[in-house]
Amino acid sequence: MSNYDSYSSPQNPVAPRRLTRREHDKMIAGVCSGVAAHLDVDVTVVRLLMVAATVFSGGAALLVYLAGWWLMPRG
């Protein structure tokens, strides 16, 4: 029996994690907060990476953020 089998037994079902925007820890739309919660990392790290990606991509990462804002459901 693998570890996966023990966690997904009918007595202990595991709900899949969904990528959603977070309302309680947001600065603008909650996209970075939702990504951080989904990846189980600190939200500050995701925000700093987003700023760096925006600067070094010439603003293309901003389009990714806007797409996340539009496509990710509130959670």
PyMOL commands that set and color helices and strands:
alter all, ss='L'
color gray80, all
select helices_A, chain A and resi 3-7+31-39+43-56+60-71
alter helices_A, ss='H'
color red, helices_A
deselect
rebuild
show_as cartoon
